[in-house]
Amino acid sequence: MSKPVVTQLTQTQCPHAAMGTLTTSTTKVMIDNAPALALGDKGTVAGCPFTLPNGKPQPCVTEMLLGISSKVMAEGKFVLLQNPSDLCYSVENIPQGPVGWTNIQMKVLAA
């Protein structure tokens, strides 16, 4: 099944509603005036308010994007696809929950 290719303009958020920022290593392949994300690119989260019940801060800091196309490449790397299984992680590399997706481009789909 085809899914949207993630671009740098795709907006993400952690499960605690902090906004994510996607960065990409590709600059030549543009979709809707934004560079496509490729294998190895990540998202970062700033300002996550999550705290454990014992009071220890455990904010989301990284978005691991694992939805990889098996057919479409950008600059020699497979592009990333919107994936409901992508997860946010804390600084201690503890899974925090799913990445939330908004502002998803729908012009380019891939498998």
N, C-alpha and C positions, 0 to 999 in steps of 0.2 A: 504494500500500500504506500502511495506517495505521501510525503509530508513536506511542509514548507522548509525551505533552506533558511537557516538563521543568518541574519545580517547584523552589522554593528548597530543599526537603528532599532533592532528588536529590543523591547523593554522586558526586563525580568525583575522579580522580587523574591525575597526569601519567604519562608512560611510565616515569618513574624512581621511581614509587610515592609521591610526595609528594601529600598531599591538597589538593583544590581547594575553593574556596568560591564558591558561586554567589550573585550579587546580582541583584535585579530592581527594575525601576521600577514594576511593577504592585503594587497593594495590595488591589484590590477583587475580583479573580477568584481564588477559592480552589479548589484541587483537593486533596482529602484533607487539609484544614487547612493548606495551604501555598500561597503565591502562585505563580501560573504565571509563567514567564519569557517575555519577549516580545522581538521584534526589537530589537537594540541592546544587550541585556543580555549580560554577560560573566561569566566565571569568573576568579578569581585563584588563584595557587598560591604557597604559602609553604613554604620549607624543602626545595626540590628540591636534591638533592645532585650533580646532573650537572656534571662537569668534563671539558673537552676533554683529549685525550691529552697536550697540551703543558702541562697544569696550569692553564689559564685556566678559571675558573668560568663556566659557561654555563647557569645554572639556568632551568627553566621558570618563568614569572611570570604568563602570561596564557593563558586558554582561550578560543579563538575558536569560538563556537557558530553554525553556519551552517545547521542544519536548520530551515527555516522552513515553517510551515504555509501552504498557499495558500488555506485556507478558514476557519480558526478564528482569531478575534481576541480579545484581552483589552485593554480600555481603549483601543480604536482601533488597536492594533498586532497584527500577526500573532504567534502564539505560537511558541515554539521547540520543536522535536521532537528526541528522541534521535537522534543521527546518528553513525554510525561514521566519518564523514569529518571530524569536528571535530578541530581540532589545538591542541596547546599550542605556545606561542612563548616564546622567550627575551626578555630585556630589549632585545636588539638586533634583535628582530622576526625571528628565525631559527626556522623550523619545527623543533620538537623531536620530534614524534611524536603519535600519536592520544590523544585524551582517553579515559580508562577510566571506565566508568559502573557504578555500583552503587546500590542502594536506589531503584530506578526504580518509580514508581507505574504501575500497569497499569489503573487504572479509567477513565482518559480517554485515548482514542487519537484521532489526527487525521491528515489527509492534507495 
